[in-house]
Amino acid sequence: MTTWRMELQAELDVFERLRLSLLDRAAGKYALVKGSELVNVFGSEVEAIRDGYRRFGNEAFLVKHIVEADVPMIFTSLR
C-alpha cells in the first residue's frame, strides 16, 4: 500500500461508507473529508482544495469526486 494511501485510509473509508448517500444528494460535486468526518461538499475541486488548505493547512485531507465509480489514473515516466 502506498504511503499516501495509508495516510488517508480513514478518509477513504469514510468516503466509501458515505458514497451512496452522497450520490443521492450531491452527484458530480466534490467531498472534503478529514479524519472520520465529512467536512463539506463543494461544486468544484478547486473550491474543496482551497477550503481544505484554509482549514487544515499542510495536514493531509481528502478531496474526492462524488461519482459512482472511480476511474483509475495511471502515471508513468517516459524516458
C-alpha positions as CSV (number, residue, x, y, z in Angstrom):
1,M,0.0,0.0,0.0
2,T,1.4,3.4,-0.9
3,T,2.3,5.9,1.8
4,W,-0.4,8.5,0.8
5,R,-3.0,5.7,0.8
6,M,-2.0,4.6,4.3
7,E,-2.1,8.2,5.5
8,L,-5.6,8.8,4.0
9,Q,-7.1,5.4,4.7
10,A,-9.5,6.7,7.4
11,E,-10.7,9.4,4.9
12,L,-11.1,6.9,2.1
13,D,-13.1,4.6,4.4
14,V,-15.5,7.5,5.3
15,F,-16.0,8.4,1.7
16,E,-16.8,4.8,0.7
17,R,-19.2,4.4,3.6
18,L,-21.0,7.7,2.5
19,R,-20.7,7.3,-1.3
20,L,-24.3,6.1,-2.0
21,S,-25.9,8.8,0.2
22,L,-23.6,11.4,-1.4
23,L,-24.6,10.2,-4.9
24,D,-28.2,10.8,-4.0
25,R,-27.7,14.4,-2.8
26,A,-24.5,15.6,-4.4
27,A,-23.6,13.6,-7.5
28,G,-20.9,15.3,-9.6
29,K,-19.7,17.5,-6.7
30,Y,-16.6,17.1,-4.5
31,A,-16.4,15.9,-0.9
32,L,-13.8,17.2,1.6
33,V,-13.0,14.6,4.2
34,K,-10.7,14.9,7.2
35,G,-10.2,12.0,9.6
36,S,-13.6,10.4,10.3
37,E,-15.6,13.5,9.2
38,L,-17.2,14.6,6.0
39,V,-16.4,18.3,6.3
40,N,-18.4,19.7,3.4
41,V,-19.4,19.2,-0.3
42,F,-18.3,21.7,-3.0
43,G,-19.3,22.4,-6.6
44,S,-15.7,22.3,-7.8
45,E,-12.5,20.5,-6.9
46,V,-10.7,23.8,-6.6
47,E,-13.2,25.1,-4.0
48,A,-12.8,21.9,-2.0
49,I,-9.0,22.0,-2.1
50,R,-8.9,25.7,-1.1
51,D,-11.2,25.1,1.9
52,G,-9.1,22.1,2.9
53,Y,-5.9,24.2,2.9
54,R,-7.7,27.0,4.7
55,R,-9.0,24.7,7.4
56,F,-6.1,22.2,7.8
57,G,-3.0,23.9,6.3
58,N,-0.4,21.4,5.4
59,E,-2.1,18.4,7.1
60,A,-3.4,15.6,4.9
61,F,-7.0,15.8,3.8
62,L,-9.1,14.1,1.1
63,V,-11.0,15.7,-1.8
64,K,-12.9,13.1,-3.7
65,H,-15.2,13.5,-6.8
66,I,-18.7,12.1,-6.0
67,V,-19.3,9.6,-8.8
68,E,-20.5,6.0,-9.0
69,A,-17.1,4.5,-9.8
70,D,-13.6,5.9,-9.7
71,V,-11.7,6.0,-13.0
72,P,-8.1,4.9,-12.3
73,M,-5.4,7.4,-13.3
74,I,-2.1,5.9,-14.3
75,F,1.0,7.9,-14.4
76,T,4.3,6.7,-15.9
77,S,7.5,8.4,-16.6
78,L,8.7,8.5,-20.2
79,R,12.4,8.0,-20.6
